[in-house]
Amino acid sequence: MHFLYPTFLYALILTAIPIIIHLFNFRRYKKIIFSDIRFLKQLNEQNKKQQTIKNWLILLARILFITCLVLAFAQPFVPNKETTFKGGKYWVSIYVDNSFSMEAMGKGGSLLDQAKEKAEKIAQSYKATDQFQLLTNDFEGKHQRLVNQQDFLQMLEEVNVSSAHRNISQIKARQNALNDQVGLGSGRYYWISDFQKNMDATKWVNDSLNNTFLVPMLGNQSQNVWIDSAWFPDPLLKLGGQNKIKFVIRNSSETNFESQAVVLKIDGIQKAIQNISCSAGEKIEAEINFTLKDYNWHELHLGITDFPIVFDDHYYLAAKAKAFVNVLLVNDASNEENINKVYSLDSFYHLKEVNIRQLNFAQFSSQSLIILNQPVSLGSGLNQELIKFIKGGGTLLFIPSAAPSDLFSIQSLLVQTGINLGGLQKQTLSVNSIETKDPIFDKVFSKVPELANLPQCTQYWQLSGANSSYRKIMSLGNDFPFLVRSKLGLGNCYVLASSINKSSSNFTQNPLFVPFMLNLPLQTKLNLPASYTLADQSSFNFEAKDIQKVLSLQMDKQEFLVEVQIREGNGFGKLNGQFKKAGVYTLQNGADVWSKLAFNYPRDESEPGFMDPQELAKKIDASALDKDISLLKSKIDQEMNGTQYWFYAMCFALVFLLVEVGLIIWWK
């Protein structure tokens, strides 16, 4: 037996008052003279015995009344074996799921509004002196502290729907971090959520010092059709041409999505519409065409109409037509006329030739493609700059010389890209296989015809791979490679096994040479992504003009300052959770527009489906509460304070008071 307020037990000393009254009866007796008391003697003896018994019973009733009354104020209870309460204040962490799925409607309105009402009831079930933490998917800094009940309720009113999504392990880690900070062992965790299936429960580790209670929010089972992703299939967008957007539509509902419109808007103006159909439970990939009229940045928006989940019916992209790409041809000896002829076919390609001994390394950052044509030797400085260029997203084509003077320096460059250069073999062979799925041959052909006219060589270097990114693109008849590719950082390195001189191969006269050379500059990763996913640590990159540390992102008259870095001619930045709204933002340095950046909501909440709260509670060793939490206060009192007996003590006190009154009134 324990007492919630044990100091009240000192009031038991008040039981001495009826004892004193009983022992010292201050009543004065009045003398009455009788002439003869012979007939009263027997009656007097009998009344005296009854009066003594009555007085003792009244004394006992008074003592028991005072004792029970004192015990009622001391609030006796028997603690549960599971409770960790030792006295003092509680702290309570209440997680309110404010993700997009909580916009679903239930019987009492949106699930988020109902969740906020339940959080309020939970907080009011505790004492005003207890401390509380409000936790949402936003993981805001102001929520990582304890506040009183009034401040908690005020913060609760400010909770709105958010694009952020958290799994179970992230929520638990956040609550544990505060638990370690405050150092209290009597905390209680409440999770109010619809518990979607995408909440990962596999990494849960239960904390035996803190109880976790699941409060399920059950709405109408939602069905959803959404734009899963969208992208530009071509690496570069051209001015005035038919550019394409490819997109994926997913249908998780039980009905078909028949002949529905996908609308494309450019800078807020509708430019194209595409009717699509998607069967129930399936996904489709489609495309829509558009044209860019200038070289400025443009905001693109794809949209469909679907209810009740609407956040994923919109997809944003940023687009800019590329005026030209730069190609740097580095020759060691004579110029290469065939390469000049290819790039003179289209003004989109700006070719610049330079001798290897007259290189300016500062020009590398502005190039999409560098062609290293038959060098006989390479300096360590050049090797270092070329590796930096590839890692930054550029493309390098290495054409070997048939007679290098410093083979070791050339091997030193290639081995850093993941390619080994072996011995020179003199043998006439033809290419007999091509990896048609490699981007370099995209749209050239779907498969190689049986009697295709493929390149031949009379001598070749033996190439092999030094890492997992090595790929054979074209293979000779003896299975040795004629063309290989290796990824390094953000870029690619292509290496031919033979030089392009007529004495070594006929590649320059082959029909494949032109599309191969035209596609090479398009493989650069220096192009900006069409869109990014909106998250706490979303990163982005941009074409750097000047070295700046802080730029601004603007949309709808809102401006956010972001810290950026310039590395190897490319700009990089992070959002750090500064804004939550999807759309196309303008990256500016003062009034100078540097880029457009499109951010889309993550699609984690798009797939409907919920976990069973009872099964989840068993899996993560938690307790699932009923939908109706009207009796929560009494449950909390019993769970935290055990079985309380103050009510029974008060009832007994009332009984003993009535007994005393009855003895005085009715016992004559």
Secondary structure, DSSP 8 states (H G I E B T S, - for coil): -EESSGGGGGGGGGGHHHHHHHHS----------S--TTTHHHHHHHHHHHHHHHHHHHHHHHHHHHHHHHHHH-EEE--SS----SS--EEEEEE--SGGGGSEETTEEHHHHHHHHHHHHHHTS-TTSEEEEE-TT--GGGSS-B-HHHHHHHHHT----S----HHHHHHHHHHHHHHH--S-EEEEEEE--BTTS--TT----TTSEEEEEE--------EEEEEEE-SSSS--BSS-EEEEEEEEE-SSS-EEEEEEEEEETTEEEEEEEEEE-TT-EEEEEEEE-B-SSSEEEEEEE---SS--TTSEEEEEEE----EEEEEEESSS--HHHHHHHTT-TTEEEEEEEGGG--GGGGGG-SEEEEES-S---HHHHHHHHHHHHTT-EEEEE--SS-S-HHHHHHHHHHTTEEEEEEEEEEEEEEEE-TTSGGGTTT-SS--TT----EEEEEEEEEESSTT-EEEEEETTS-EEEEEEEETTEEEEEESS-SSTTTB-GGGSTTHHHHHHHGGGG-S-S--S-EE--TT-EEEEE--S--SEEEEEETTEEEEEEEEEETTEEEEE-TT-----EEEEEEETTEEEEEEEEE--STTTS--B--HHHHHHHTT-EE--S--TTHHHHHHHHHH-EE-HHHHHHHHHHHHHHHHHHHHH--
